[in-house]
Amino acid sequence: MRNKAITQAFYLEKLGFQRLGSPGYPEYLMVEKDAIELHFFLFPELDPLQNYGQVYLRTDAIDQLYQYFLNQEVAIHPNGPLVTKPWGQREFSILDPDHNLLTFGQSYL
C-alpha cells in the first residue's frame, strides 16, 4: 500500500472488512472479513501501473458478494465481470487503490 488511510478506507468502507490487530503500527495494516485476513505493508514508492500484486479469494456466495460490491459502487475490473469460466469457477475481479488485483471465485460445478 502507498497510503494506509486510503487503503484502510477502501477495504473497510467499500468492501466491508474490519480492521484487525493494533493500529499502532503506521507502516502495517491488517483487515478481515469472514474467514479472510489480508495484511498490507507501507510501500510509498509503489507504482500502481507497474504493480502485479494479486490474490484469489474463494467464497460460497459469489452472486451476493458481487451485488454487494455493485451496491457499494466498487468498480469491477473491465476484464473481470462476473462470469462462469470454462474451468468451473464463477469469478469476478476488482482493483484496489494500489492496483492489487483481487479475484473472487466460487466453484460452479
N, C-alpha and C positions, 0 to 999 in steps of 0.2 A: 504494500500500500504506500502511496505517496503522501497521503494526508489521513491521519487517524480519524479526525472528526467527520470527514466526508465518507470514508469507508464505513464507519460505525453508523452514521445516519442512513446510508443506503441499506445496509443489512438489517438494521433494526426497524426503521420506519417503512421501507418499501417491501422488504422480503419477509418481515415478521420474525426475525431472530431476536434473541435476548442476549445481553452482554453476560459473559461468563468470566469468573475469576476477578482478580483485583484490578481496578482501573489505575492503580498506582504505577504502572509501567508505561510511560509515554511512547515507547517505541514498539509496543506489542499490543495486540487486540485479539481477544477470543470471543466468539459468538456461538450460540447453539440454538437449534430448533429441532424439536422431536429428538431423534437419535443421531442428529448430525451436529458435529462440532468442527468449526473452522478456526484456524489460527492465522494471523497476519503479522508480519514484521514490517517496520518502517523502512522504506527504500525510496527516499525522496528523488533519487536520480533516475528512477524508472521511467522509461519512455513508453507510454501506453501503446503506441503504434508498433513497438517492437516487442511487446510483451507476449509471450507464448504460454503463460500460466493457464492451466485448465484443470478442471475437476469434474468427475462424473458422479452424480448423486442419484441413487435409486430411491424410488418411492412406491407406495402402494396406492397412491391417489393422484395419478398424473393429471387427469382431467380437472379435478378440483384445484390442484396447485396451479395449473396453467390459468384457470379462470381467476383465481385469487390474484395472480401477478397482473393479469389484464385489468382487474378492478383497481389495483394499486398503481396503474399506469406505468408498470415496468416495461421498458422497451424489449421486445422479443428480438433476438438476433435475426437480421434479414435472411440469413441462410438456415435458420433454425426454428421455423414454426412447428407447432405440434403436429407430428405425423407418425404413422406406423412404418417402421423401417423393414426392409426385406428380411433382416435377421431376427425379427420378432420382438423388437423393442419399440415402445411408443415413447417418443422423445421430443424435447424442445430445448433451446439454448438461449441464454442471455449473456450480456457482458456487464461486469461491474464497472465502477468508475475508473479503474485502472486497466480495463480490458482483460481481466481474468475471465476466461470462458467457463461458464457454469452450464453443464448439460444435465438435464433431469430426465430420467428414464424409468420406465416400468415394463416388465415382461408382459407381452401381449399374447403369448401362446398358452 
